[in-house]
Structures are given as C-alpha cells and as structure tokens.
Amino acid sequence: MKKLSKISLLICLCLAFFSSFAVANQQVAGTVTFMIGDVFISHDKTTWVNADFDMKIYQGDQIRTEAESRCEITLENGTIVRMDENTFQQFEKCMVSKTAKEVSLFLSSGKVWLNARKILAKSDSFKVRTNKAVCAIRGTKFRVDTDNEQTRISVHKGVVATWSALFDKPKPEPDAFTLKPKPIAGPHPVSMEKWVEIIKAFQQITIDSNGKYEKKDFNINSIMEDQWIRWNMARDNDKD
C-alpha cells in the first residue's frame, strides 16, 4: 500500500514538473498589468486558475472575465489589450523574433480595447479575429465587440483593415492599407470575391455571420456616456 502511495506521489510530481516545464518553454505573449474582479486563465483549455498581477500570459492561453470584472494585458511588444466584463479570448499566436513579429488574438465573446504599438516592418502582423470578422492593425486605438449576432469594430485612432471571417485572409495583407475607402450605403451581401474595408478614426463597421456589413461614422462625444470607453480613454491618457 505504501509502495502504491509512493508511486502515485511520484507520478503527480512528474506531471507537475512536465506541466511547468511546458509552460515555461512556451512563447510569452504578455503580462497581466491590471485587473479587478474575477479573472481566470487556462494554459491547457481545461484547467482554469485565478489570474494575478504580473502573471505571464503564454501563446495559446485562454483568458476570461466574469461579471463586474476587467483585465489589462501588456504584450511583449508594448501593445495593451483590455477586456471588459464577461469577455472570453485566446492569445492564439504570439511569435516574436528579431526578424518578424506575428500576433493573433481570437475574441470569442465580449469586448476588448486595444492600444496597439505602431507596426513598422512589412513582415510584422497583428490581427484580432472573431468568428465573424478579422481586422489587421498598423498601429491604432480601437475596440472590438462581439456576440452571437455580429462583430463591431470601432476605430478611435489610426487605421484598421477589416474583412469577413468567411474569407479569413484578404488579398495580400500589406496592400490592404493602400486601398481607398469607398462609400457604403448600408449592409451588402458578400460575393465569392474577397473584400477589404479600411476603417479610419471615428468610423466603425458591423459584420454579421453571413458576411454582410455596415460601415458608418460615429461621434466620439455621443459615445462618451459609455463607462467602458471612458475608462479606457482615461487609462490611455495616464500611459501616454
């Protein structure tokens, strides 16, 4: 009986060691730099642990916030990602090397605010995806809200290229930022040809699961009643 207990203990210690070793050898995506309420992180998509200040986030990690909770993650390249309450996302890709940087976040539900550092090299890539839309960033402040019906991308500063997740990739991504925006009258059905829309400051685009979209301007003064937006702008001012 004692022998079995020793074997069981040895197995548990080995599993704990290899689990810690695996996490330690993953690409670090960023660090938790602010949080309030209940925030949870999963390294294996099964086990959830309480987040804490200065906790490392690794490539592949999932993170979620509960009601009345928020979280801020500062990525290795200096980009800030903030999550509102009831938000679920995954840091699905975070490859940082001397020659290229490739970051991809997948937002399953909820709201995120991004203050992204400017991307200078053509080999660099920063994307935020949902199951309805994809947006590529060249250095900007913007927010993404997604639910079962639609995804809305609102740009507060800079430029974001967006397209339907039905196509996942636009015609060469660097060229997306050389396209000129065209007038949008309202929702449009998607054809078999890929489309890319350039969203500038004080513009937003709403994309549904069928690929239909609506692009329009917004007035910053009219949305300042939103406490989530005011909170992010205040934190950005403190960091700028």
N, C-alpha and C positions, 0 to 999 in steps of 0.2 A: 504494500500500500504506500509506504514511504517512497519506494522507488518510482512508482507511478506519479506521485506528487512532485518529485524532483524533475521528472521528465516533462510534466505539464508546465512547471515553472520555467524550465529551460526553453521550451517551445515559445512560451509567451515572451520571454526576454529576447529571443531571436527575432520574433515577429516585430516587436517594438523597435529593435535595432535596425532591421531592414527597412521598416516604415520611415524611421527618422532619417536613415541614410538616403532613401529615395527622395524625400522632400528636400533634404539638404543639397542634392545634386540636380534639382530642377532649376530652370531659369527663373530668377527672381523677377516678378512683374512690378512690384511696388511695395509700399509700406502704409499701414493704417496710420493716418496723421490726425484724425479727429473722429469721434463717434459719440453718439448719445443714444440711450435706449438699448434695445436688444438687437445685436448684430451677430450673425453666425457665418462661419466659414467651413467649407468642406474641401479637403485635399483629394478625396477619392470618390466623390459624388454619392457617398453612402453615410459616412460618419460626419456629424456636424459638431463643431466646437465653438465656444464663445470667442468672439473677436476681442482684441485688446489693443491699446495704444502701442505703436511701434511694432506691431505684429507684421511679419513678412507675408506678402501675397505672392504665390508662385503661378507660373504658367499652368493653365488647366484648372486652377482653383475656382470654385463657385462661392458666391457671397450673397447673403440675403439680409434684408432688414425687416423687422416686424413693425407693427403699428406704433406710431409716435416715436420712430427711431430714424436716425440718419447716420451716414458714414462717409468719410472722405479718405480716398486713397491717393497718394502721390506716387506716380510711376517713376521708374528709373530715369526716364528722360526729362522729368520735371513736370510732365502733364498731370493735371489734377482732375480726378474723377470723383464726383459726389453723387450719392444715392439718397433718394428720398425714402420715406416710409413705404413698406410693402413693395419693395423692389427686389428683383432677383436677376443676377447677371453672372456671366462667366468670363474669366480672363483666358480666352481660348488660345491666344497666341501672343507671345512676347519674346521675340528673338532680337537681341541687341548685340551687335558685334562692331568691330572697327570699320567695317565696310558698308553695313546696312542695318537698318532698324525696321522691324515689322511688328506692329501691334494690332491685335484684333480683339474687340470686346463683343460679346453676344448678350444682348438685353432681352431676357425672356418676358419680363413684365415690370411695370412701374416707371419711374422717372430717374434720369441721370442728367447731370450737368457736367460739361467738360470745358476746362480751360486748358487748351492744348498748346504746347510749345510749337513754334514755327518749324516746319519741315523744310530743310534746305536741299537735301540730296534727292535726286530722282529715284534712287534705289530705296529710299525710305517709304514706308507705308503705314498709315494709321486709319483703321476702319472701325466703325460701330455698326453692328448688324442686329436686326430683329428678324422674325420670321416673315416680315412683310417688306422690309426696306434695308438698304445698305447705304452708308454715307462714308465718303473719303475726305480726310481733313488735310488742309495745308497750313494749319495754324490759326486757331479761332476760338471763340467762346460760343457755345451753343448748347441746346438741351434736346433730349430725345424722350418722348413719352410714348409708351406702347401698351396696348391691351388686346383683348381678343378680337376687336373690330378693326383697329387701324394703328398706324405709327405716325406720329407727328414730329417733325424735325424743325426747330426754330433757331435761327442764327442771330446772335446778338452782336457778333463782331467777326469780321473776316469772311471766308468763303467756304462752302461745303458742296461737294458734288454728290448727288443722290441718284439712286435708281432702284427699281423694283427688285426684291429678293428673288423673284421668279427667274431673273437672269443672272443674279449674283455678281457678275463681272461686266463692266461696261467695255466699250471699245477703248483701246489702250488707256489705262487709268490716267497717266500723266497728261494725255491730250484732253481729258475731261475738263481741265481747268482753262483750256484755250477756247472752249465753246462759248458762244454768246448766248445769253438767256433770251428766250423768245416769249412773247405774250401768251398768257394762259387764261382762257376764258372760263374754265371750270374743269370738272372731272373729265378725264379722257380714257377711253378703252385702250388697253395695251395691244399692240400688234405683235407679230412674231419678231419684229426688229427691235433691238435693244434701244432704250432711250436713257439719256442722262440729263438731269436738270441741275443747273448751277444756282444755288441758294446763297444770296448775299445778306449782308447785315439788315436786320429788321424785315426779313422775309421768312416765311415758313411754308412747308409742304406737308400735306397729309396724304398718305398712301395706304390703300386697303389691301386685303389679301388677294384681290383679283388684279392688282396692279394698277387700278385706277387712282389718279392723283389730282390734287387741287393745290395750286400754288398761289399765295397771296402775300401782301404786305401786312405788317402789324405795327401798331403804335406802342412804343415802349411805355409811355405814360399810362396807357389803358390797361396794361398787364401788371403794373407795379402793385396792384392790390393783392396779387398772389404772393403769399408769405414765403413760399418756396423760392420764388425768383428774387425777392428782396433779400433773403438770407444769403443766397449765392452771390449776389452782387456785392453785398457787404463784405463777405469773406474774400472775394477777389480784390476789392479795394484795399483790404488790410495786407494782402500779399504782394500787390503791385508796388 
